[in-house]
Amino acid sequence: MATIWYGLLGLFFAAYFVLGGFDYGSGLLLARARTGEDRRAVLTALGPFFLGNEVWLVAAVGILFGAFPMLEGELLSGLYPAVVLALAGVLVVTAAVQLRSRPAHGRTAWDRAIIGGSALAALGWGAVLGGLLQGVPLHEDGHVEGVGHIVTPFAAASGVTLLTLVAVHGAAFLALRLPGGGHATIGRRLAPWALAAVTATTVVGLLSPRVRDAVQRPAAAVPLLCLLVAALVVAGGALARGRPGVGFAATSVALVVPVALVGLALWPYALVSTVDPAASLTVADAAASGPTLRLLSWLAVPLVPALLSFQVMSWWIFRGRIDGRAPVYW
């Protein structure tokens, strides 16, 4: 039961990275929009999906709190700076998107807040993933020593890598939703930068003793890294050939891979201690009791299909490119 819920936790975080990823990627690309009309078009393309995408983060955090209460405490304390950075970015983007059209506020300032918040969110979540892969100084009594351990070259490289991945993903999404080929060109140009970031992060990880010690299944990481590289190559090629649908599917795979890599590379551990191997948390140890997981399962049976159905319905209704008749949200 704990394994099923761990897989479900990974599924929800992966869905959030894919769906929230193009939110933040589109937000980053506001910096490339030259006019107010261009910025409005980007946000109009994003409008029908924006708030619904954030639901996946709320659901994932709900699973973390309910099904893995021990992991939640140690994870938040062990990766506190990165988590705060990510959530601060999420809050800034959510507020700025909805406040930018208020008459009493400066629209340009809020657009800059969207760009900055998107960067913070991407860097923060990337650092969280990097922090998990390099382990935390968790002691047997459950406390984590300090917060400076998160500040490493590998965590920084992981943050930059996720930043480049969401930027390519946002470009693919906008190429799918907006007329013209400008964003497809941007995505094609960004794909090599994302490949370079993935390569650099992999090298830094191989050189890091902490990462080498924390990763339990390096054989599982290799094919996933190959899949990530292949997805970026396919995305760049598809965007260059004017096939944004294929490009968007490929960048979606690229954002699922980091979550899968963390889960499989650390298995059977959910959190690895760098100071005391006996203090490392396995998935089974981090999970709630059997009766609690069974109760949560009864709740998940109707809720998960309903959430998936809503997402599919939303994409079906608002499929295709926008035009001058599209409703303006912000």
C-alpha positions, 0 to 999 in steps of 0.5 A: 500500500505504501508503494502505491501511494508513493507512486501516486505522490510521484504521479501528482508531482510529475503532473504538477511539473508538466502543467505548472511547468508551462505556467512558469515557462510562459511566465519566463517568456513574458520577458521576450514579449515586446509589446503589451499585446504580446504579453496579453496574448501569452496570458490569454493562451495560459488563462483557461489552464492556470488555476487548474494547474495549481490544483495538482500541487495542492493535491500532491502536498495533501498526499505528502501530509496525509500518506507520508507524515514523517517524510513531510516533516523531515523533507520540509526541514531538510530542504527548507530554503529550496522549498521556501524559494519554490513556494514564494515563486508560486505565490508571486506568480499566482498573485501577479497574474491576477493583479496585473489588470487592476486599474490601480496597479502598474501592469509592467511591474506585475509582468516583471513580478510574473517573470521573477516569480516564475524563475524563483519557482523553477529554481526552487523546485529544481533545488528541491529535486537536487537536494533529494538526490544529494541527501540531507544531514538527518539524525536518528532522532528526526532532526536535520542539522542546519540548512547550509547543506542545500547550498551546493553546486549540484543543487544550484545546477539542478535549479538551473536545469529545471529553469531551462526545461520549463522555458523550453516547455513554455515555448512549446506550449505557446507555439501550440496555442499562439499563431505564428512561429515565433515561440517555436523558434524560441523553443528550438533555440532554448533546447540546446541550452537545456541539453547543456544544463542537463549534461552539466548537472549530470557531470556535477552529480557524478563528481559529487560524493554526496550524490554518489552515496545517496543514489541507491540505484544508479542503473535506474538513473542512466536510462532516464537520463537518456530519455531526458536527452532524447526528449529534448532532442525530439522537442527541438527537432519538432519545433524546428519542423513546425510540429508544436504538438510533438514538441509539447509532448516531448517537453512534457516527458522531459519534465516527468523524467526528473521526478521519476529519476528521484523516486527510482534512483533513491528507492527504497529510500524516500530521504537519505541521510548523509550523516547516519545511514541508519537514520535514512527514511525508507518509503515504508517507514515514512508512510502512514499506518495501514488503516490510514492509507486504506482510508485515504484510498477510499477517498482517492478512488472517486477524487483521482478520476474526477481530477483527471477527467476535469483536466482532460475536459479542460484541454478538450474544450480549449484545444487549438490556437487562440484568436481575437475572439478568445476570452481575456482572463488577466 
